[in-house]
Amino acid sequence: MPACSRSTLFRAVGGSIVFGVALLLGAVIASPTVPTVQLADAETDETLAVYSLEEEETFEIRYVHSFEGTPIHETYTVEDSEIVQVREAYAYHAAGLEHSRETYRDGNMTVSELDHELGSFSVRVAETTEQSLVIDGEKRALDSYAEPGSTIRISATERNGVTNRLLRAVGSW
């Protein structure tokens, strides 16, 4: 093959690669962001898990009240990279639950609708009571993320949609 043909071929291939990379970067930059929920070790700041949410999707922290032994379900959503508590449901009013809100019954639970902006919050992993994160229909025990006695910080971020899909595909958050 003559030298000028090989040089022309290399330029064409190189140009195609540069064009492809530019196109991919443009897609990443232009991709809308998706809300995510991040669990991190409160002491070390190590990321324990990241979950993406659909627009207006909620997640829950469920636990059993340590004194009353009754279930409590706290429901949250992400708005503008901030966590907002939108609902609290409990089987029986117990110490530590706010009681001055308007409530209604839903099955065997008393429900309060809320709009409580938290930004982020922390949960100490209990040794003696069941605690779980419910997200995307799956219930996950908090002690599967961290040892009992440690604290998990739950926060929200916005992540580029393409980046989020790529990280989910390879199983790396």
N, C-alpha and C positions, 0 to 999 in steps of 0.2 A: 504494500500500500504506500503510495507517495506521501512524503512528509506533510505537504499542505493538506491532504485529505484527512490525515490523522489529527492534525491540529484543528481543522474545521470540526471534526467529530467531537473532539474534547471540548471545544468551545460550546458546541450545541448541547452536549450532555451537561456541562457545567452550568450553562444558562438555564436549562430545564430544572436542575436541582435548585438553583438560586430562586427561580420562579416558584417552585413548589414550596420551598421553605417560607418565602414571602407570603404566599397564599395561606399556608397553615398559620403563620403568625397573625395574619390579618383576621382569620377566622377566630383565633383564640382571643384576640383583643376585642373583636366586635361581639363576641358571645355574651349573652345576658348572664348576670350573676344568679346564683341560687343560694337560698339561705341554708346555713349548716349549723348544727349543734355540735359543740366540741366538749368532750370530757377530758379534764387534765388533772394530774396530781397537784393538789394545792401547794404542796411544799416544794416539789422539784420542777413544776411547770411542764412535766413530761406529758405529751399528748397520749391519752389512753384510747380514744376513739373519736371519730368524726362521722356524723350522719347528715346527709343532705335531706332537705325537706322540699316538698312541693309547695307552691304558693298557698299560703294560709293553712297548711297542714299543721297539726298539733302533735305534741308528745306529752307523756305523763310521767310523773314520779309517783309510784304507789308504795305505800308502806302501811304497817300496822301500828297504831298508836301504842307507845310503849307502856302506858299505864292502863288505858281502857281496853286494849287488845282488839280494837275495831279498825276496819280498813279506812284509809284515807287516799283519795286520788286527786292529785294536783295536776291541772292541765295547763300547758304553756304553748306559746307560738313564738315565732321570730318576726319582728317588725323592725326594719332599718338596722339590722345587726344588733338588735337588743332583744332580750328575752322578756316576754310579757306573760304574766299569769292571767289566764282567761276564765278559769273555773276551779272550784274546789268542791269535791263531793266527799261525804262521809256518812257512815251508817248511823253514827250516834255522836252528838256534840261532845267534844272532849277538851280537856285542858290544852291551852295553846292555840285553839281554833278561834278565830274571830267570830263573835256571835251577833254583832250589830248589823249585819248585812241582810238584805232581802233574800229569802231562800224559797225553794220549791222542792217537792218530792219527785224523784225519778226512780221508780221501782222501790228498792229498799234503801236508797241513798237520798240524803238531803243535799241539795246543790245550791251553790252561790255562784252567780256569774260575776266575773271580775274584769277589770282592766288595770292591772297592777304592773307598771313598768319596773322591771328589776335590773335590767342591764345584764347581770350575771348573778349566780348564786352558788353557794357551796352546800354540800351534804356530807356529813360524817357517816362513813359506812358502819352500820350497827353490827354488833356481835350477837344480839339476842332477838332481833326482830327482822322480819322479811322486808326488804326494800328492793324495788325494781324500777327500771326504765322501760317504758313502753313506747316504742317508736316504730312506725311503719307496720303496725299490727303485731310486732314481735315483743315479747316480754323477756327482759334480760336482767338477771340479778345484779345489783350493784357490787356485791362482793366478787363478781367475776371480773371486775375491772381493777379493784384495789382491795387490799387486806382490810379486814374489820379494824376499826379504830382510825384509819386514815381518812383524809378529807378529799373529796372530788369537787373540783370547781366546774360548773356547767356554764358555758358561755355560747355566744352566737357570733357567727361571721358570715360574710358574703363571699362566695367562691365563684370564680369564673366557671361557667357551665361546661365548657370543653375540658378544662383542667379537671374539674370534678369527675366527669365521665371517664377520663383517662385513668385517674387515680382509683376510681371504683373498679375499672376493668382489670387493673393489675393487683388489686387488693391492698393498696398502700394508701393510707389516709395521711 
